[in-house]
């Protein structure tokens, strides 16, 4: 399996992802990897219907994604993997999913989180997972769409002094 993009976006599959990223990185499958969404029939249905023409979208659990990654039946897959948060991204990498870069699109704000950029809010557990990914050697690339200039999320976390306790 040739993972073309691992993206963290709390919105998962939406217009920008479906139209821009899928074309820019030439994927033949979109895999939404989320234990929560896999159990939610309504969200699962909406997500699979949001796929652009000619690209199938599937919703699977983190555990299933890890099992499928080295399965020879899926060697021709060139997927874009979408997760809701850094914790699921960390679980995938710990489970053997190989990527050099993780793209971060948007992470929703709530009262337990701190805004790092105009579209990314992180909580304590998010920061721990991002630190682990950074220490593992993975670049944390912030871009909404493929044509945006790349920004390093790790630098933003350092500037906000969010990683000292992680």
N, C-alpha and C positions, 0 to 999 in steps of 0.2 A: 504494500500500500504506500502510495506516494502522497503524504499529507501536504497539500499545497498551502494551507493556512490553518492555524489554530487561532481562533479569535474569541476574546472575552467581550461579551456584550449582553447586558442584562435584558435587552430587548430581543435577543436572539435573531431570528430571521425576519428582516423587514426590507423595505424597498431599496435602501442603499446597498445593503448586503446582497440582496438577490440580483440586482441589476449591475452594480458596479464591480464588486469584488469577484463575483463568479466569472464574469467575462475577463477581468484583468488577469486572473491567475489560472484560467483555463481548467476549471474543475468539471468532473463528470458526475459528481454526487455532493450533496450537502448533508452533513450529519450533525444533527442537533443532539448533543450529548448532555442529558440532564435526567437525573433520577426523578425529580419533581415533575417535569413535563411528561416523561414516559408514563407516569401514573395518572395524568390528567387528560382524559379523552378529548375534551373540548380544545385545550391548547395544542395537543398533538395534531388534531385534525386541521386547525387553523394554520399551524406551521407547515404541514405537508402541502397545503393548498397554496402557500405563499411562494413556493419555488418558481423560479423563472422557467419559461417554456424550454423543454429539452433537457432539463436537469431535475432529477428526482431527489426529493428530500426525505430523509428518514429521521425518526426520533428514537434514540436508544439510551440505555443506562450507561453510566461510566464503566461498570464492570463488563458489560457486553462489548463496549468499544475496545477495551483492553484485550479481551479475548479475540476479537476480530482482527486486530492490527496485524498479527503475524500469520493469519489464516491464508493459506495459498489460494483459496477460492476468491479472495478479494485483492489479489496482487495487481490487477489492472485498475483498481480504484484510484482516482485522483481527487480525494475529497477536500472540502473546506469543512473543518470541524468548528462548531459554534458551542460555547459553554456560557453559562450565566455569570460565573464568578471565578476569581483566581483559585479558589479552593478546588473546584472541579478540574481546572487546568493542571494544578499541581498533582492531583490524583492520577490524571492521565499520564503525565510525564513519569511519575513514580512507577506507574504500571508498565512503562516501556514504550510509550508513544514518543517517537523521535521527531523533534523540531528544534530549529536553531533560534527561531524568533516566535514570539507570541504577540499578536496584534490586539490592542485594546481599543474598543470603540467607545462604549459608554457603560458606566456603572452607576446605577441609580443611587440617589441621595436619600437618606433617612436620618433621624435624629441621633443615631449612634455612629454616624460617619462624618468624615471630614472631606471637603472638596479639595482635590489636588489639581485638577484642571477644570475648565468650564463644563466638561461632560463626565468627569470621573470622580466618584466619591468612594473612599475606602474606610473600612472599619479595621479594628485590631487584627482579626483573623485574616482579612484580605492582605494586610501588610505582611503578616507572617508568611503567607503563601507566596506573595510576590518576592519577598526576600529569599525564600528557599529557591524559587525559580531563577532569580538573579545569581545566587551563589552557585547554582547548578550550571551556569554559563549561558542561560537563555536571555536573549535581548528582549526587552519589553518596549515594543513599538506602539506609539499612540498615533492612530490615523483613523479618521472617520471613513474615508474612501481612499482607494488605491492611489489616486493622483495627488492627495494631500502630501505636504512635506512631513517627513518622519520626525517625531519627537520622542525622546527617551523618557519613559515613565520613571525609571530609577532615579534619574537626575531630579525630577519633580518631587519625588518622595524624599530625597535627601534635602532639597531646598526647604521643604515644609517640616523638616526634622521629624519625620514619621518613622524612620527605620532604626533609630537608636535603641529602642526598647524591644524590637521585634526579635 
